[in-house]
Amino acid sequence: MTLPTLSLQGRTALITGAATGIGRATALLFAQAGARVVVNHLRQDAEAASLVQAIQALGGKATAISADVSDAADVQRLVDGALAVVGTIDVLVNNAGIIQEKAFLDTTEADWDRLLGTDLKSVFLVCRAVLPGMVARRGGAIVNIASDLGILGRERYAPYCAAKAGVIGLTKSLAREFAPQQIRVNAIAPGPVATAMVSLEHMSAEWVEKELAIPQHRLGEPEEIAASALFLASDLARFYTGQVLGPNGGSVMP
């Protein structure tokens, strides 16, 4: 039996929302592991260009494509553009996401649609566009970024919690449906992570108090979540499917 490794040498990876935060850290780590990376972003041209340059400085290959992953036509354009450059998509990381703190009774239908569109519908759309190629090749790995709040729930974050719980359910459904084609679908449900979207400086005092109340009493780093994504994308995780890894500092325990 060939021993599995963390290498992604010779593989291609599409990472959504990759210009900053967890997506950026994942793109850099995947490139270091040998993958050719397609960096999806939405109107973050400077950040995406900086990331591509950083990957190239490491000796890797990367391409940046701006697209709104909550829009079906834009997703198809993204995937068609990626395939035109890299030929196949062996690994998909659905990372694009937004968050909003707002009382439930103040949450509008537009708020709901925006959060669910970016955080859940996008996962459906990108998976639907990428999976036919994986099915044809009988192989692939999908990693969906959920959240510990999709498991725990949190007041004032109803749309976000609903979306991330949906990501977990969708992950398990796809894992069962596509296992016969040797396609692995897993999720990561991080705890609070220090990114531009979620930071101690920009969130409410109540949020900070709750997030730092976890056993490790700190925010995670994007690189720590990227490490879980690399594991799930690699052959080391070839017996993993339908699983939810929880790099969360102890926020979720049975």
QUITA-V825230 format. One record per residue. N is the residue number from 1. RES is the residue in one letter. PSI is psi as a letter, one per 40 degrees, with the letter a starting at -180 (* if undefined). D_CENTER is the distance of its C-alpha to the mean C-alpha in Angstrom with 2 decimals. Layout:
# QUITA-V825230
n = (N,N)
res = (RES,RES)
psi = (PSI,PSI)
d_center = (D_CENTER,D_CENTER)
This chain:
# QUITA-V825230
n = (1,2,3,4,5,6,7,8,9,10,11,12,13,14,15,16,17,18,19,20,21,22,23,24,25,26,27,28,29,30,31,32,33,34,35,36,37,38,39,40,41,42,43,44,45,46,47,48,49,50,51,52,53,54,55,56,57,58,59,60,61,62,63,64,65,66,67,68,69,70,71,72,73,74,75,76,77,78,79,80,81,82,83,84,85,86,87,88,89,90,91,92,93,94,95,96,97,98,99,100,101,102,103,104,105,106,107,108,109,110,111,112,113,114,115,116,117,118,119,120,121,122,123,124,125,126,127,128,129,130,131,132,133,134,135,136,137,138,139,140,141,142,143,144,145,146,147,148,149,150,151,152,153,154,155,156,157,158,159,160,161,162,163,164,165,166,167,168,169,170,171,172,173,174,175,176,177,178,179,180,181,182,183,184,185,186,187,188,189,190,191,192,193,194,195,196,197,198,199,200,201,202,203,204,205,206,207,208,209,210,211,212,213,214,215,216,217,218,219,220,221,222,223,224,225,226,227,228,229,230,231,232,233,234,235,236,237,238,239,240,241,242,243,244,245,246,247,248,249,250,251,252,253,254)
res = (M,T,L,P,T,L,S,L,Q,G,R,T,A,L,I,T,G,A,A,T,G,I,G,R,A,T,A,L,L,F,A,Q,A,G,A,R,V,V,V,N,H,L,R,Q,D,A,E,A,A,S,L,V,Q,A,I,Q,A,L,G,G,K,A,T,A,I,S,A,D,V,S,D,A,A,D,V,Q,R,L,V,D,G,A,L,A,V,V,G,T,I,D,V,L,V,N,N,A,G,I,I,Q,E,K,A,F,L,D,T,T,E,A,D,W,D,R,L,L,G,T,D,L,K,S,V,F,L,V,C,R,A,V,L,P,G,M,V,A,R,R,G,G,A,I,V,N,I,A,S,D,L,G,I,L,G,R,E,R,Y,A,P,Y,C,A,A,K,A,G,V,I,G,L,T,K,S,L,A,R,E,F,A,P,Q,Q,I,R,V,N,A,I,A,P,G,P,V,A,T,A,M,V,S,L,E,H,M,S,A,E,W,V,E,K,E,L,A,I,P,Q,H,R,L,G,E,P,E,E,I,A,A,S,A,L,F,L,A,S,D,L,A,R,F,Y,T,G,Q,V,L,G,P,N,G,G,S,V,M,P)
psi = (h,h,h,i,i,e,i,f,h,e,i,i,h,h,h,i,f,e,d,i,b,d,d,d,d,d,d,d,d,d,d,d,e,e,i,h,h,h,h,i,i,h,f,f,d,d,d,d,d,d,d,d,d,d,d,d,d,e,e,a,h,i,h,h,h,h,i,h,e,e,h,d,d,d,d,d,d,d,d,d,d,d,d,d,d,e,d,i,h,d,h,h,h,g,d,h,i,i,i,h,h,h,i,d,e,e,h,i,d,d,d,d,d,d,d,d,d,d,d,d,d,d,d,d,d,d,d,d,d,d,d,d,d,d,d,d,e,f,i,i,h,h,h,h,h,b,i,d,e,e,d,d,i,h,i,e,f,d,d,d,d,d,d,d,d,d,d,d,d,d,d,d,d,d,d,d,d,e,d,d,e,f,h,h,h,i,i,h,g,i,a,h,h,g,i,d,d,h,i,d,d,e,i,i,d,d,d,d,d,d,d,e,e,i,d,e,f,i,i,i,i,d,d,d,d,d,d,d,d,d,d,d,d,i,e,d,f,e,e,h,i,e,i,h,i,g,g,e,e,e,d,h,i,*)
d_center = (30.88,28.64,26.81,23.01,21.38,18.18,19.02,17.02,20.24,20.94,17.54,15.45,11.70,10.04,7.00,6.70,7.64,8.57,12.01,11.79,10.58,7.68,6.71,10.45,10.99,8.75,10.64,13.83,13.57,12.89,15.80,17.90,17.43,18.84,16.17,16.78,13.77,13.27,11.92,11.17,12.31,14.63,18.00,17.02,19.32,20.65,17.45,16.09,19.57,19.69,16.57,18.10,21.33,19.95,18.58,21.93,23.76,22.29,23.73,20.53,19.83,17.34,17.52,16.19,16.13,16.14,15.30,14.68,12.08,13.97,17.03,17.91,20.21,17.90,15.21,18.07,19.22,15.91,15.89,19.66,19.50,17.04,19.30,22.32,21.26,19.75,21.42,18.82,15.09,14.94,11.28,8.37,4.69,3.65,2.31,6.09,8.09,11.63,13.98,17.73,20.50,23.39,26.03,25.63,29.01,28.16,24.95,25.78,24.83,23.32,21.13,20.04,19.43,17.43,15.04,14.80,14.57,11.60,9.64,11.00,13.13,10.62,8.86,12.52,13.58,11.32,11.80,15.43,15.85,14.51,15.95,19.60,19.45,18.00,20.70,23.33,22.57,22.17,19.14,15.46,12.31,9.17,6.31,4.76,3.71,7.32,10.07,13.52,15.01,14.04,16.48,18.94,19.25,20.56,23.35,22.80,19.13,19.88,17.66,14.53,15.53,16.38,13.15,11.09,13.99,13.76,10.22,11.86,14.92,13.48,11.78,15.26,17.12,15.50,15.92,19.57,20.19,18.99,20.04,23.43,21.96,20.46,16.84,14.68,11.90,10.42,8.20,7.82,9.68,10.34,13.60,14.51,13.16,15.32,13.76,15.60,14.12,15.24,18.38,21.69,23.55,22.01,21.63,24.68,26.90,26.32,22.53,23.16,25.75,23.62,20.56,22.90,24.81,22.50,24.38,23.12,23.92,21.32,17.89,15.38,14.57,11.33,12.79,13.10,9.47,9.15,12.14,10.77,8.14,11.31,13.39,11.64,11.63,15.22,18.48,18.85,16.72,18.65,20.07,16.82,15.68,14.99,14.27,12.36,12.37,13.29,13.39,15.14,18.55,20.32,19.37,19.16,22.09,24.11)
